[in-house]
């Protein structure tokens, strides 16, 4: 028969036999009263928890306890007296444990023989402890309960941390392995691409395309696993940058339009005009969520279409905007019992889904995690057989400084303009009407008088006969059948409909092309034609440009003209130096990489010639190399600023305002605050971003198309030169040509091509010739994408 005292020391929550491999539980007893140590040892010496005995560590002062705690980080429970060498020694030690020793695991139990000296309420509120007892309370039974409770809490903390550590270790391993697998897969795809350009017969080409498609599918699966493992490992960070949500959404639709056309689906986009031009968010992750949701909708829809919409919600705090992004499809729909599990990893709507449509089932799980990281919420509404609507809502801050011109060209006014809209669906008509009315125009019914007609045929249809001599905008998909000719006054834009190109096209068709160009940016108002070079030189405002690429020369010449600036263009640093010696120029804009003499050598020569004269000509670098440290390199070389290609008018204007003398009295000027000239942040890449061309030409007319064709003529030999350089193992030649290619690509808005070229140059700069050679395999397909996009205009 056991006594009551014996029953207190029976093993709790453990097998009857002690596991010898497990260490004892370290318990620190801190008290300056030796009798307390004797009684505590007597009560606790036979106690076990989960088959593990206690290891009693003793200290007679807070200082002695601190020494033990610096040596032992595994103490499970600390029993602390309050009054020892000082009246609050135990309290000070408790705070040191949490703050100085950074130990939040040990369970702290305060014991005091003078309860009134340290009131319970104050101690509990002001100190991070787990229990507070008077010594008179701690009988054998209560001390036992206190220790067991503290040990259980400590054990739970350790178990949770070990589980979390194991999960993160697993996810980290998965992320590393996914990355390692991805590297050779890129090589496989590159080699398959090269093989496709060799002399293969039809059967071989069919087998190669099958292998390429399978490799591409595997690479997408690896990407999903990599993202999922990053999130699981806690290595996915959400950044915060200004983002133009409307253009970002339209860009995603543009990338997926070809996929929708292959399935004979209509892809429709609607952006609420009330959405602010710039919000603070993570453009990369927003684009990833949009791509997942929209790509899924297209994949699981067999007929009908997909609508991608963005609208503002009520209830946002001042300075913030709540937006709801929805992707609605007419696809297979999802049963209610499946919806609850759909955002879980490796889950799809039915067991045969992966066999029918492919994929990992990770896309929605990744999207949910990303939206959660952005403090938003995601969900779906669906009925089997009637399609689904996937949506997410996020609350974003409005960017404090909206740009003078938004990332897309600003809208011209359509005030007083009557527009007739002929569209295939009511939803499409409503969107076009919404955009037109937000720009000041109004939509009229058929039979009423109209100023401009907007005609949108169904994809694949023959373009309709447009009224001769009447202004019209034709919105045509790439696979629509082009008629033999279009009436004069007809302006063509592509599908899906984008808000800014639509409004600019309507203004241009109505005969307001110059007004549309002027309204596109306040910088163009009142500038007029540039003065003659002689007059500009007399004002000290003649600009010298050193640029070797014809496309870039065309861009910078037109931009300076729009800003009312006279300039002379030279093809390399040697010509620029000769021109500068005439003393006629108030500013030099120079490309950094040119034949004969580059921008750095030009700057050194100018600064050497200026030495001892008291004169200094401002020199601004123009470069496609926007890597960190490039601005410091330019400043160290004696330059005064740094502009990254593609040049934005507003940034260029701020630079000119900062470094050129003021305009003479009576010449209108735009107030542009001087700002440091730095590289632009990287945005979302498109095969062809027409905003750059529209910014220069105002509308997609024959002159603009000629510019894009000139770009292709300049880009193709540069891409060929990069390939030839790698064949000859000439890294210097490869870097020269790929740098030039990146520059002309950025000037023309060929963003994917520019990004690939930047990757090649970055690898060369780091001395990784093998990586550069591998990355260069992406140049031909990127260039083909651009050529296809230009041909479809």
C-alpha positions in Angstrom: 0.0 0.0 0.0 1.4 3.3 -1.0 1.2 6.5 1.1 -0.2 9.8 -0.2 3.3 11.3 -0.4 4.5 8.4 -2.5 1.5 8.9 -4.9 2.7 12.4 -5.6 6.0 11.1 -7.1 4.5 8.6 -9.4 5.4 9.1 -13.1 2.9 11.3 -15.0 2.2 11.0 -18.7 5.0 8.4 -19.1 5.6 4.6 -19.3 6.2 2.7 -16.0 9.9 2.4 -16.7 12.3 5.3 -17.2 13.9 5.8 -20.5 17.6 5.9 -19.8 18.5 7.8 -23.0 16.6 10.9 -22.1 18.4 13.6 -20.0 16.9 14.8 -16.7 14.9 18.1 -16.5 17.2 20.9 -15.3 15.4 22.8 -12.5 17.2 25.9 -11.1 16.4 26.8 -7.5 17.5 30.3 -6.5 17.2 31.3 -2.8 19.5 32.7 -0.1 17.8 30.6 2.6 19.6 27.2 2.9 16.5 25.7 4.6 14.5 26.4 1.4 17.0 24.4 -0.6 16.8 21.5 1.8 13.0 21.4 1.7 12.9 21.8 -2.1 15.4 19.0 -2.6 13.4 16.7 -0.2 10.2 17.3 -2.1 11.5 17.1 -5.6 14.3 14.6 -5.4 12.0 11.6 -6.3 9.8 13.4 -8.9 9.8 12.2 -12.5 8.0 13.6 -15.5 7.6 11.6 -18.8 10.1 9.1 -17.4 12.8 11.7 -16.8 14.0 12.7 -13.3 14.8 16.2 -12.2 18.3 17.7 -12.1 18.3 20.3 -9.3 20.7 23.2 -9.8 21.1 25.5 -6.8 22.1 29.2 -6.4 22.3 31.3 -3.3 22.1 34.6 -5.0 20.8 36.2 -8.3 24.4 36.8 -9.4 25.3 33.1 -8.9 22.1 32.1 -10.8 23.0 34.4 -13.7 26.4 32.6 -14.0 24.6 29.3 -14.2 22.2 30.6 -16.8 25.0 31.8 -19.0 26.4 28.3 -19.0 23.2 26.4 -19.2 20.6 27.3 -21.9 18.6 24.1 -21.2 17.1 25.1 -17.8 13.4 24.1 -17.9 12.1 25.8 -14.7 13.6 28.5 -12.5 12.3 28.9 -8.9 13.3 32.4 -7.9 13.2 34.1 -4.6 12.6 37.8 -4.8 14.5 39.2 -1.9 18.1 38.1 -1.8 21.2 40.3 -2.1 18.8 43.2 -2.8 15.1 43.6 -2.2 14.3 43.1 -5.9 17.1 40.7 -6.9 14.7 38.0 -8.1 12.7 40.5 -10.2 15.8 41.9 -11.8 17.0 38.4 -12.6 13.7 37.5 -14.2 14.0 40.5 -16.5 17.6 39.7 -17.3 16.6 36.1 -18.3 14.1 37.4 -20.8 15.9 40.4 -22.2 19.7 40.1 -21.6 19.9 36.3 -21.9 17.1 36.2 -24.6 15.6 33.1 -23.0 11.9 32.9 -23.5 11.7 29.2 -23.0 12.5 28.7 -19.3 9.4 28.8 -17.1 9.9 31.3 -14.3 8.2 30.8 -10.9 8.7 33.5 -8.4 8.6 32.6 -4.7 8.5 35.2 -1.9 8.4 35.2 1.8 7.2 38.8 1.9 4.1 38.9 -0.4 3.2 42.5 0.4 6.6 43.8 -0.7 6.0 43.0 -4.4 2.3 43.1 -5.1 1.1 40.2 -7.2 -0.8 42.4 -9.7 2.2 44.6 -10.4 4.6 41.7 -10.7 2.4 39.8 -13.1 1.8 42.8 -15.3 5.3 44.2 -15.4 7.4 41.0 -15.5 7.4 38.1 -18.0 6.9 35.3 -15.5 4.7 32.2 -15.4 3.7 31.9 -11.8 4.0 33.8 -8.5 3.6 32.1 -5.2 4.1 32.9 -1.5 6.5 30.4 0.2 3.8 29.7 2.7 1.5 28.5 -0.1 4.0 26.0 -1.6 3.2 22.9 0.4 4.6 19.6 -1.0 1.5 19.0 -3.1 1.3 22.6 -4.5 5.0 22.6 -5.3 4.6 19.3 -7.1 1.7 20.7 -9.1 3.5 24.0 -9.9 6.6 22.1 -11.2 4.6 19.6 -13.3 2.6 22.4 -14.8 5.7 24.4 -15.6 7.5 21.3 -17.1 4.5 20.5 -19.3 4.5 24.1 -20.7 8.2 23.9 -21.3 7.9 20.6 -23.0 5.2 21.9 -25.3 7.3 24.8 -26.3 10.3 22.6 -27.1 8.1 20.1 -29.0 6.5 22.9 -31.1 9.9 24.4 -31.9 11.4 21.0 -32.9 8.4 20.4 -35.2 8.7 23.8 -36.7 12.4 23.4 -37.2 11.9 20.0 -38.9 9.2 21.5 -41.2 11.5 24.3 -42.1 14.5 22.0 -42.7 12.3 19.8 -44.9 11.0 22.8 -46.9 14.5 24.2 -47.1 15.8 20.9 -48.5 12.9 20.9 -51.0 13.6 24.4 -52.1 17.3 23.7 -52.6 16.7 20.5 -54.5 14.0 22.2 -56.7 16.5 24.8 -57.6 19.2 22.3 -58.3 16.8 20.3 -60.5 15.7 23.5 -62.3 19.2 24.3 -63.5 19.7 21.2 -65.6 16.1 21.5 -66.9 16.9 24.9 -68.3 19.9 23.3 -70.1 17.6 20.6 -71.5 15.2 23.2 -72.8 18.0 25.2 -74.3 19.5 22.2 -76.1 16.1 21.2 -77.4 15.6 24.7 -78.8 19.0 24.5 -80.5 18.1 21.0 -81.9 14.9 22.4 -83.4 17.1 24.7 -85.7 19.1 21.7 -87.1 18.3 19.6 -90.1 15.6 17.3 -88.6 12.9 15.4 -90.6 9.3 15.7 -89.7 9.1 12.7 -87.4 12.2 13.9 -85.5 10.7 17.4 -85.2 7.5 16.0 -83.8 9.4 14.0 -81.2 11.5 17.0 -80.3 8.4 19.2 -79.8 6.9 16.5 -77.6 10.0 16.3 -75.5 10.1 20.2 -75.3 6.5 20.4 -74.2 7.1 17.7 -71.5 10.2 19.5 -70.3 8.4 22.8 -70.1 5.6 21.1 -68.1 8.2 19.6 -65.7 9.8 23.0 -65.3 6.5 24.6 -64.4 5.9 21.9 -61.8 9.4 22.5 -60.4 8.7 26.2 -60.2 5.5 25.5 -58.2 7.3 23.3 -55.8 10.1 25.9 -55.4 7.6 28.6 -54.5 5.6 26.4 -52.2 8.8 25.2 -50.4 9.9 28.9 -50.0 6.6 29.8 -48.3 6.7 26.7 -46.1 10.3 27.5 -45.1 9.4 31.1 -44.2 11.7 32.4 -47.0 9.1 34.2 -49.0 9.2 37.9 -48.5 6.6 40.4 -49.6 8.0 43.6 -50.9 6.4 47.0 -51.1 6.9 49.1 -54.2 4.7 51.5 -56.2 2.6 49.4 -58.6 0.2 50.3 -61.4 -2.4 47.7 -60.7 -4.5 48.3 -63.9 -1.6 48.0 -66.4 -0.3 45.0 -64.4 -3.6 43.2 -64.7 -3.9 44.0 -68.4 -0.3 42.8 -68.9 -1.2 39.4 -67.4 -4.2 39.2 -69.8 -1.9 40.0 -72.7 0.4 37.2 -71.8 -2.4 34.7 -71.6 -4.4 35.9 -74.6 -2.7 33.5 -77.0 -3.5 30.6 -74.7 -7.1 31.7 -74.6 -7.3 32.0 -78.4 -5.9 28.4 -78.8 -8.9 27.2 -76.8 -11.3 29.5 -78.8 -12.1 31.4 -75.6 -12.8 35.1 -75.2 -10.6 36.8 -72.6 -12.1 40.0 -71.3 -10.6 42.6 -68.9 -12.4 45.3 -67.0 -10.5 47.8 -64.8 -12.5 50.1 -62.6 -11.4 53.7 -63.5 -11.7 54.5 -59.7 -8.6 52.3 -59.0 -5.7 54.7 -58.1 -3.0 55.0 -60.7 -0.3 53.8 -58.2 -0.7 51.6 -55.1 2.0 50.2 -52.8 2.4 46.5 -53.2 4.5 43.6 -54.5 4.0 43.6 -58.3 5.8 40.3 -58.7 3.6 38.4 -56.3 0.4 40.1 -57.4 1.2 39.1 -61.0 1.9 35.5 -59.8 -1.5 35.2 -58.1 -3.2 36.8 -61.2 -1.4 34.4 -63.5 -2.3 31.4 -61.4 -6.0 32.3 -61.2 -6.4 33.4 -64.8 -4.3 30.5 -66.2 -6.4 28.0 -64.2 -9.6 29.6 -65.5 -8.5 29.3 -69.1 -7.2 25.7 -68.6 -10.5 24.5 -67.0 -12.8 26.3 -69.4 -13.8 24.5 -72.6 -16.2 27.0 -74.1 -17.3 30.6 -73.5 -14.8 32.9 -71.9 -12.9 34.3 -69.0 -13.4 37.7 -67.4 -10.7 39.4 -65.3 -12.0 42.4 -63.4 -10.6 44.8 -60.8 -12.8 47.2 -58.8 -12.6 49.3 -55.7 -14.5 48.4 -52.5 -16.0 50.8 -50.0 -14.7 51.1 -46.5 -11.0 51.7 -47.1 -9.2 54.0 -44.5 -7.9 57.4 -45.7 -4.9 57.0 -47.9 -5.6 53.4 -48.7 -7.6 51.5 -51.3 -9.4 48.2 -51.0 -9.5 46.4 -54.3 -11.2 43.2 -55.3 -9.7 41.2 -58.2 -12.0 38.5 -59.7 -11.5 35.9 -62.4 -14.8 34.6 -63.7 -15.0 31.7 -66.1 -17.7 29.6 -67.8 -15.9 26.3 -67.1 -16.6 23.0 -65.4 -17.5 24.5 -62.0 -16.6 23.0 -58.6 -18.8 21.1 -56.1 -19.4 22.6 -52.7 -17.7 19.8 -50.8 -14.6 20.1 -52.9 -14.3 23.9 -52.6 -13.3 23.7 -48.9 -10.2 21.7 -49.8 -9.3 23.4 -53.0 -6.7 25.8 -51.5 -4.8 23.0 -49.8 -1.5 21.9 -51.4 -1.6 19.1 -54.0 -5.4 19.3 -54.2 -7.4 19.5 -57.4 -11.1 19.4 -58.0 -11.2 15.7 -59.0 -8.7 12.8 -59.1 -8.6 12.9 -62.9 -7.8 16.6 -63.1 -4.1 16.3 -63.3 -4.4 13.7 -66.0 -6.8 15.8 -68.0 -5.3 19.2 -67.6 -1.9 18.7 -66.0 -0.4 20.7 -63.1 0.6 20.0 -59.5 -2.4 21.3 -57.6 -0.1 23.8 -55.9 -1.1 26.9 -57.8 -4.1 27.8 -55.6 -2.3 26.9 -52.4 0.6 29.2 -53.4 -1.9 31.9 -54.3 -3.7 31.6 -50.9 -0.4 31.8 -49.1 0.8 34.8 -51.0 -2.5 36.6 -50.5 -2.3 35.8 -46.8 1.2 37.3 -46.7 -0.2 40.4 -48.2 -2.8 40.5 -45.4 -5.6 39.9 -47.9 -8.2 37.2 -48.3 -9.0 34.8 -51.2 -12.0 32.7 -52.0 -14.3 31.3 -54.8 -17.9 31.1 -55.7 -18.9 28.2 -58.0 -21.7 26.0 -59.1 -21.0 22.8 -61.0 -21.6 23.2 -64.7 -22.0 26.9 -64.4 -18.4 28.1 -64.0 -16.5 29.6 -61.1 -15.3 33.0 -59.8 -12.0 33.1 -58.0 -11.4 36.3 -56.2 -9.1 38.0 -53.7 -9.3 41.2 -51.8 -6.4 43.3 -50.5 -6.0 46.6 -48.8 -3.2 48.7 -50.2 -1.8 52.1 -49.4 -2.1 54.7 -52.2 1.3 55.8 -53.3 2.1 59.1 -51.6 3.6 60.7 -54.8 1.5 60.0 -57.9 3.8 60.6 -60.9 3.4 63.5 -63.3 2.6 60.8 -65.8 1.5 57.4 -64.7 3.4 54.3 -65.9 0.8 54.2 -68.8 0.5 57.4 -70.8 -2.1 59.8 -69.3 -5.5 59.8 -70.9 -6.6 62.5 -73.3 -10.0 64.0 -72.7 -13.0 62.8 -74.8 -15.2 65.6 -73.5 -18.2 66.1 -75.8 -17.4 63.2 -78.0 -20.2 60.8 -79.0 -19.0 57.2 -79.5 -20.9 54.3 -81.1 -19.8 50.9 -79.7 -20.4 47.7 -81.7 -19.2 44.8 -79.6 -19.8 41.0 -79.6 -21.0 40.9 -76.0 -22.8 43.2 -73.6 -19.9 42.8 -71.0 -17.4 44.0 -73.6 -19.6 46.9 -74.6 -20.1 47.9 -71.0 -16.4 47.9 -70.3 -15.7 50.1 -73.4 -18.5 52.4 -72.4 -17.2 52.7 -68.9 -13.7 53.6 -70.1 -15.1 56.2 -72.6 -17.4 57.8 -70.1 -14.6 58.0 -67.5 -12.6 59.9 -70.1 -15.4 62.4 -70.6 -17.1 61.0 -73.6 -20.6 59.4 -73.9 -21.8 56.3 -75.7 -24.7 56.6 -78.0 -27.2 54.0 -79.3 -27.3 52.7 -82.8 -29.1 55.1 -85.1 -28.0 58.2 -83.1 -25.4 60.7 -84.4 -21.9 59.7 -83.4 -18.3 61.1 -83.7 -16.3 57.9 -83.6 -17.3 54.2 -83.9 -15.5 51.5 -81.9 -16.0 48.2 -83.6 -15.0 44.9 -81.9 -15.5 41.8 -84.1 -15.5 38.3 -82.6 -12.1 36.6 -82.5 -11.5 34.7 -85.8 -14.2 36.7 -87.7 -13.5 38.7 -90.8 -13.1 42.3 -90.0 -16.3 44.2 -90.8 -16.7 46.8 -93.5 -16.2 50.1 -91.8 -17.9 53.3 -93.1 -15.6 55.0 -95.6 -14.4 58.4 -94.5 -15.9 58.0 -91.0 -13.5 57.8 -88.0 -13.4 54.4 -86.4 -11.4 52.4 -84.0 -11.0 48.7 -84.8 -10.3 46.4 -81.9 -9.1 43.1 -83.5 -7.7 39.9 -82.1 -4.5 38.6 -83.6 -6.3 35.7 -85.3 -9.0 37.9 -87.0 -8.9 37.9 -90.8 -7.5 41.2 -92.1 -9.4 42.7 -95.1 -7.7 44.0 -98.1 -7.7 47.5 -96.9 -9.0 49.8 -94.2 -10.7 53.2 -94.7 -8.5 56.2 -93.9 -9.2 57.5 -90.4 -9.4 53.9 -89.0 -7.1 53.3 -86.0 -6.4 49.7 -85.0 -5.6 48.3 -81.5 -5.4 44.8 -80.3 -7.3 42.6 -77.8 -7.8 42.2 -74.9 -9.0 45.8 -74.7 -6.6 48.0 -72.7 -8.0 51.3 -71.3 -5.2 53.7 -72.2 -4.7 52.5 -75.8 -8.5 52.5 -76.4 -8.9 56.2 -75.2 -5.9 57.4 -77.1 -7.1 55.6 -80.3 -10.6 57.1 -80.0 -9.0 60.6 -79.6 -6.7 60.0 -82.6 -9.5 58.7 -84.8 -11.5 61.8 -84.0 -8.8 63.9 -85.4 -7.3 64.9 -82.1 -4.1 63.0 -82.6 -1.9 66.0 -81.7 -4.2 66.8 -78.8 -3.9 63.2 -77.6 -0.1 63.5 -77.8 -0.1 66.7 -75.9 -2.5 65.4 -73.3 -0.4 62.3 -72.8 1.9 64.2 -70.5 1.9 67.7 -69.0 5.6 67.9 -70.0 4.5 68.4 -73.6 2.2 71.3 -73.0 3.5 74.6 -74.2 7.0 73.4 -75.1 6.6 73.9 -78.9 9.3 73.1 -81.4 12.9 73.1 -80.2 15.0 76.2 -81.0 17.6 76.1 -83.6 21.0 74.7 -82.5 22.5 78.1 -82.7 19.8 79.7 -80.5 20.0 76.8 -78.0 23.8 77.2 -77.9 23.5 80.9 -77.2 21.2 80.0 -74.3 23.6 77.4 -73.0 20.9 74.7 -73.5 22.2 72.8 -76.5 22.5 69.1 -75.6 25.2 66.8 -77.0 24.2 63.1 -77.2 26.7 60.3 -77.7 24.8 57.1 -78.7 25.9 54.4 -81.2 22.6 52.6 -81.7 20.3 54.1 -84.4 17.1 53.0 -82.5 18.3 54.7 -79.3 19.3 57.8 -81.3 15.8 58.0 -82.7 14.2 57.7 -79.2 16.4 60.2 -77.5 16.1 62.7 -80.4 12.3 62.4 -80.3 12.1 62.7 -76.5 14.3 65.8 -76.5 12.2 67.3 -79.2 9.0 66.7 -77.2 10.6 68.5 -74.3 11.6 71.5 -76.5 15.3 70.7 -76.3 17.7 71.1 -79.3 20.3 68.4 -79.5 23.1 67.1 -81.7 23.6 63.3 -82.0 27.0 61.6 -82.4 27.7 57.9 -82.9 30.6 57.4 -80.5 32.7 59.0 -77.8 35.4 60.2 -80.3 32.9 62.1 -82.3 31.3 63.5 -79.2 34.7 64.6 -77.8 35.4 66.4 -81.1 32.0 68.1 -81.0 32.3 69.1 -77.3 35.6 70.9 -78.0 33.6 73.5 -80.0 32.3 74.8 -76.6 28.7 75.0 -77.8 27.1 72.4 -75.4 25.5 72.9 -72.0 25.0 69.2 -71.2 26.4 65.8 -72.4 24.2 62.7 -72.5 26.4 59.7 -73.2 26.0 56.0 -73.5 28.5 54.1 -71.4 29.3 51.3 -73.9 30.3 52.5 -77.4 33.0 51.5 -79.9 36.1 53.6 -80.4 35.6 55.5 -77.1 33.0 54.6 -74.5 31.2 57.0 -72.1 33.8 56.6 -69.3 36.7 57.4 -71.6 34.8 60.3 -73.0 34.2 61.6 -69.5 37.8 61.2 -68.5 38.9 63.1 -71.7 36.5 66.0 -71.0 37.5 66.3 -67.3 41.1 66.3 -68.3 40.6 69.1 -70.8 38.6 71.1 -68.2 41.3 70.8 -65.6 42.5 74.2 -64.4 39.9 76.1 -66.5 37.2 76.5 -63.8 34.7 75.1 -66.3 32.7 71.9 -65.8 30.2 70.5 -68.4 27.4 68.3 -66.8 27.7 64.8 -68.1 24.9 62.3 -67.6 25.3 58.6 -68.3 22.8 56.7 -70.4 23.0 52.9 -69.9 21.0 49.8 -70.1 23.0 48.4 -67.2 20.8 49.2 -64.1 22.7 47.0 -61.7 23.5 48.1 -58.2 26.7 50.0 -58.1 26.5 51.3 -61.6 25.6 54.8 -60.5 28.6 54.9 -58.1 30.8 53.8 -61.0 29.5 56.7 -63.1 30.0 59.3 -60.4 33.5 58.0 -59.6 34.3 58.4 -63.3 33.5 62.1 -63.1 29.9 62.0 -64.4 27.1 64.0 -62.7 24.2 61.6 -62.9 22.8 58.3 -64.2 19.8 57.6 -66.4 18.7 54.0 -67.0 17.2 52.9 -70.3 14.4 53.0 -71.3 14.4 56.7 -70.6 11.2 58.1 -69.1 10.2 61.6 -70.2 9.6 62.8 -66.7 12.9 61.5 -65.4 14.7 63.0 -68.4 13.0 66.3 -67.9 14.0 66.4 -64.2 17.6 65.8 -65.2 17.5 68.5 -67.9 15.9 71.0 -65.4 18.6 70.2 -62.8 21.6 70.7 -65.1 20.7 73.1 -67.9 20.4 76.9 -67.4 16.8 78.2 -66.9 14.7 79.0 -69.9 14.9 82.7 -70.9 12.0 84.9 -69.8 8.9 84.4 -71.8 9.5 80.8 -72.6 7.0 78.5 -70.8 8.5 75.9 -68.5 7.2 73.0 -66.5 8.0 73.0 -62.8 10.0 69.8 -62.3 11.7 69.4 -59.0 15.4 68.4 -59.2 15.8 64.8 -58.1 18.7 62.4 -58.0 19.0 60.6 -61.3 18.8 56.8 -60.5 17.9 53.6 -62.3 14.2 52.6 -62.5 13.0 49.6 -60.6 12.4 46.5 -62.6 8.7 45.9 -63.4 6.7 43.1 -65.0 8.1 42.0 -68.4 6.1 41.8 -71.7 7.2 40.7 -75.1 6.3 44.2 -76.4 5.1 47.0 -74.1 3.5 49.5 -76.5 3.4 52.3 -73.8 7.0 53.3 -74.8 6.0 53.6 -78.5 2.7 55.4 -77.7 4.6 57.8 -75.5 6.8 58.8 -78.4 4.2 58.7 -81.3 0.9 59.2 -79.5 -0.9 56.5 -81.5 0.0 53.3 -83.3 0.3 54.7 -86.8 2.5 53.9 -89.7 5.4 56.0 -88.3 5.2 54.1 -85.0 5.2 50.8 -86.8 8.1 51.9 -88.9 10.0 52.6 -85.7 9.3 49.1 -84.4 10.5 47.6 -87.7 13.7 49.6 -87.4 14.1 48.2 -83.9 13.9 44.7 -85.3 16.4 45.5 -88.0 18.8 46.8 -85.4 18.2 44.0 -82.8 18.6 40.9 -85.1 22.3 41.5 -86.0 23.1 42.3 -82.4 21.5 39.0 -81.3 23.4 37.2 -84.1 26.6 38.9 -82.9 26.1 37.6 -79.4 25.7 34.0 -80.7 28.8 34.4 -82.9 30.8 35.8 -80.0 30.1 32.8 -77.9 31.0 30.5 -80.8 34.4 32.2 -80.9 34.7 32.3 -77.1 35.0 36.1 -77.3 33.5 37.3 -74.0 34.4 41.0 -74.8 32.5 41.0 -78.1 29.6 39.2 -76.4 29.3 41.7 -73.7 29.5 44.6 -76.2 26.7 43.3 -78.4 24.5 42.1 -75.6 24.8 45.5 -73.8 23.7 47.2 -77.1 20.9 44.7 -77.5 19.6 45.4 -74.0 19.7 49.1 -74.7 17.7 49.1 -77.9 15.3 46.5 -76.5 14.5 48.7 -73.5 14.0 51.8 -75.8 11.5 49.9 -77.9 9.6 48.3 -74.9 10.8 44.7 -75.7 10.9 43.9 -72.0 11.4 40.1 -72.1 14.2 40.5 -74.6 15.8 43.2 -72.5 15.6 41.1 -69.3 17.2 38.1 -71.0 20.0 40.4 -72.4 20.5 41.9 -68.9 20.9 38.4 -67.6 23.6 37.5 -70.1 25.5 40.8 -69.4 25.2 40.3 -65.7 26.7 36.8 -65.9 29.5 38.1 -68.1 30.3 41.0 -65.7 30.6 38.4 -62.9 32.9 36.3 -65.0 30.4 33.4 -65.4 30.9 32.8 -69.1 29.2 29.4 -68.9 26.1 30.9 -67.3 26.1 33.7 -69.8 26.3 31.2 -72.7 23.4 29.3 -71.3 21.3 32.5 -70.7 22.1 33.7 -74.3 20.1 30.7 -75.6 17.0 32.6 -74.5 17.7 35.5 -76.9 16.4 34.0 -80.2 13.0 32.9 -78.7 12.6 36.3 -77.0 13.4 38.1 -80.2 10.9 35.8 -82.0 8.2 36.8 -79.5 8.9 40.5 -80.2 8.8 40.0 -84.0 5.5 38.1 -83.7 4.0 40.9 -81.5 5.1 43.5 -84.0 3.8 41.5 -87.0 0.4 41.3 -85.2 0.0 45.0 -84.9 
